[in-house]
Structure formats: structure tokens, C-alpha cells
Amino acid sequence: MLHGKHLINGSKTLVIVFQNAAKPLNDAIPDIYSGKVTQEEVAEMHERYTWMKFAERVPKADYFFVKDHFSSVYGWYFMDHGTFIHEAFNEALTTFIKQHGYKRVIAFGSSKGGTGALLYGVMNPLITDVLSLIPQIHVGRFINRLCPDEKALFYGNTPGFEKQVDEFLFADKLYAGYKNTKLYLYSGIFDIQFEALLRYQTFLTKKGIASELLLNRSDERHTRLVNQYTTFIYGALEDLIDQSENRMDQQAIKIAPSVRVLKEQ
């Protein structure tokens, strides 16, 4: 259930890095669906971990780069061929954290990795901080945009599963174990699910769950909101490791308790 690469630096702080979907994997979806690409080949694609450069540059924490090899391609860390796996996955995360004796745990990721970081940040009380970049809030709508002809990979033949997936983050039972996790949500006004993220933040507020939006006002979209702003993202993640806000304060302005706006580069 829980697989990936564990970098041990002797720290009591762990950064769990949930992976985004690399372009080669997305491009291969039609051939995965038709069987032209084998699961062995898909497994090799999952060995290419993102955010490794940050981990090498900032060895003050331990890192676990966690794989998302479900549904024959990936499953946003919560579904596998028409079955929800989040409860078993969460149990595996809890076991891993306890076995290694971590005192602070940061969930981090972008795009589908941002969804994974957010999901387990609110589910698992052992996770203390979340930095979720451009997450998909409505995963079903994203799948219909990305690969409508191959969506059976994700949903299988389970009746009603697609609708459940699309509204998954709004299921009340996910929040039963929530315990004062610090939630940072990074996105831009032109991201494909920015408005959905704002609605989700309102949903969290109504539940009494505080979060902070890190708002990028540029005209960049989705992937470029990440790869063109790595200086800010690296600084924000290192701040979480250090339990500081110094780097974020230098690069963003707090305009409300729940909103911080990036300064122009």
C-alpha cells in the first residue's frame, strides 16, 4: 500500500512528498488503457520523483517520496479501480510515522500531489502542517478533462463512483480526525480549479478549520504556477520545516488572516 523513497537525515521532522503526474505518465494513459504500456513500464515512471532537488538542498528534515501507483496509472492517493483506498492508506501512513518516531510531519505536493497532501493533512492527526500546491478539488471533473475516454481506469464499473470521487473532499467523515493542522493552499487566479479551491476554503471555514491561501496574481496557469515560482515554494516549505514565516514574509503580503498575496517577481 505504502511505497516510495525514504531519505533519512536523522531528523524528527518528516516531509511527505506526494507526487504530481509527470507529463510522460499523462501522455501514456491511452496506451495504458489499451494495454500497450505494461504495468512494469508504469512502475518505472513512478520511480522518477519530483522535488528531490529541494530535499538534497535542505537536509534538515527527513523525506518520504510516496508513490501513487494505483488504478493502473495513478489514483490521487485515494482510489484504485473503483475502490476507495484512503482509509487503508491513512493507516499505513500512521504506522510509518509512528515506527520512525517523527514528532512533526509536513504533507507537501502539487497538482494531484497537492490533493493527496491536503487529504491526509485533514485526515491524519499526526500530520502537523500542509503545503498544498494547485490541488485538484473536484478530481472527477479533472479526469473528464484529462482523459474522458479512459476514465474507467479510475472508476472501474462501480455505480455512482465517479460522482463520489468528484465530491470526495467534501465528505464530512474525512474530517473526524482533524487536529489543528496548519493548512497552506497555494494557487493562482488562472488555475483551472482556483474557484473550486476558494469554495473548498469556505467549506473548511464553516467546519471551524483554519487555512491560509497563498495567492499568485500572475497570469500563469497550473504547471507554470509551480515551475516558475520555485523560489517562493522552496521558501515556504523551508519555513514549515523551521517553524518560521520569515521567507514567506519576504515574498508575500498578508492581506487578511486567511490570505497572503505573492509580491510581483
Sequence and secondary structure as in RCSB ss.txt:
>XXXX:A:sequence
MLHGKHLINGSKTLVIVFQNAAKPLNDAIPDIYSGKVTQEEVAEMHERYTWMKFAERVPKADYFFVKDHFSSVYG
WYFMDHGTFIHEAFNEALTTFIKQHGYKRVIAFGSSKGGTGALLYGVMNPLITDVLSLIPQIHVGRFINRLCPDE
KALFYGNTPGFEKQVDEFLFADKLYAGYKNTKLYLYSGIFDIQFEALLRYQTFLTKKGIASELLLNRSDERHTRL
VNQYTTFIYGALEDLIDQSENRMDQQAIKIAPSVRVLKEQ
>XXXX:A:secstr
   EEEE  S SEEEEEE    HHHHHTHHHHHHTSS HHHHHHHTTS SSHHHHHH TTSEEEEE    TTS  
TTTBSSS B HHHHHHHHHHHHHHHT SEEEEEEETHHHHHHHHHHHH TT  EEEEES  SSHHHHHHHH GGG
THHHHTT TTHHHHHHTGGG GGGGTT    EEEEEEETTSTTHHHHHHHHHHHHHTT   EEEEE SS  HHHH
HHT HHHHHHHHHHHHHT  HHHHHHEEEEETTEEEE   
